[in-house]
Amino acid sequence: MKINGYLGDKVNYERFRNWLLQNKEAFTLSRWLLSGGVCVTLTDDSDTPTFYQTLAGVTHLEESDIIDLEKRYWLLKAQSRTGRFDLETFVPLVSPPIHASLNEGLHK
């Protein structure tokens, strides 16, 4: 079936959005949302920060540092005997200089 130049049952988001913006009167809901007077948008076209950009803003680290830390975490986790970032994996990283008696409390 071909409707308005489109074949099949499905269209991607971009095609549907463009069609809907050209045919605001097609549905009651689209008429209400898209025909002036309503301050509602269907999508946010502004730039959304990436996960790493958000973390960089919160931690004040560079994105590259966060990515390097994540890579190091996954490497340590993979090298762990249990496959987890457990106490056995954690202790060699912090002791010494942190006294061994504090390791368990720091790991929690």
C-alpha positions in Angstrom: 0.0 0.0 0.0 1.3 3.4 -0.9 0.1 6.5 0.9 1.5 10.0 0.2 4.6 8.5 -1.4 5.4 6.1 1.5 5.3 2.3 1.1 4.5 -0.2 3.8 3.1 0.0 7.3 5.9 1.8 9.0 7.8 5.1 8.7 10.7 6.3 10.7 10.4 9.1 13.2 11.9 11.8 11.0 9.4 11.0 8.1 6.4 10.9 10.5 7.5 14.2 12.2 7.9 16.0 8.8 4.5 14.6 7.6 2.8 15.6 10.9 4.2 19.1 10.8 2.8 19.5 7.3 -0.6 17.9 8.2 -1.3 19.4 11.6 -5.1 19.0 11.0 -4.8 15.2 10.4 -5.7 14.2 14.0 -7.6 15.9 16.8 -4.5 15.6 19.0 -2.1 17.0 16.4 -4.5 19.8 15.8 -4.5 20.7 19.5 -0.8 20.3 20.0 0.5 21.9 16.7 -2.0 24.6 15.8 -0.9 27.6 17.8 -1.9 28.7 21.3 -0.4 25.6 23.0 3.0 25.8 24.5 3.7 22.1 24.3 6.4 20.5 22.2 6.6 16.9 21.0 10.3 16.7 21.3 13.3 18.6 22.6 15.5 19.5 19.7 18.1 21.1 21.9 21.5 19.4 22.5 21.3 16.9 25.3 24.6 16.4 27.1 26.2 12.9 26.9 26.6 10.8 30.0 30.3 11.7 30.1 29.6 15.4 29.7 27.1 15.2 32.6 29.6 13.4 34.8 32.3 15.9 33.9 30.1 18.7 34.9 29.3 17.1 38.3 32.8 15.9 39.1 34.8 18.7 37.5 37.0 16.0 35.8 37.6 16.1 32.0 35.5 13.8 29.9 38.7 12.0 28.8 39.6 11.3 32.5 36.2 9.9 33.1 36.5 7.6 30.1 39.9 6.5 31.2 38.6 5.8 34.7 35.8 3.7 33.3 38.2 1.7 31.1 40.4 1.1 34.2 37.4 0.0 36.2 36.3 -2.6 33.6 39.9 -3.8 33.3 40.2 -4.3 37.0 36.8 -6.0 37.2 37.7 -8.4 34.4 41.0 -9.3 36.1 39.3 -10.1 39.3 39.0 -13.7 40.3 35.3 -13.3 41.0 34.6 -11.0 38.0 33.6 -8.2 40.4 35.3 -5.2 41.8 35.7 -6.9 45.2 37.8 -6.3 48.2 40.6 -8.5 46.9 40.8 -6.3 43.8 40.5 -3.0 45.8 43.1 -3.6 48.5 46.2 -3.6 46.3 45.2 -0.2 44.9 44.9 1.5 48.2 47.1 -0.3 50.7 49.6 1.0 51.4 49.4 4.0 51.9 46.0 3.4 53.6 46.3 1.0 56.6 45.0 -2.5 55.9 42.5 -2.3 58.8 40.6 0.5 57.0 40.3 -1.3 53.6 37.0 -3.1 54.3 35.3 0.1 55.5 36.5 2.1 52.4 35.3 -0.6 50.0 31.7 -0.6 51.2 
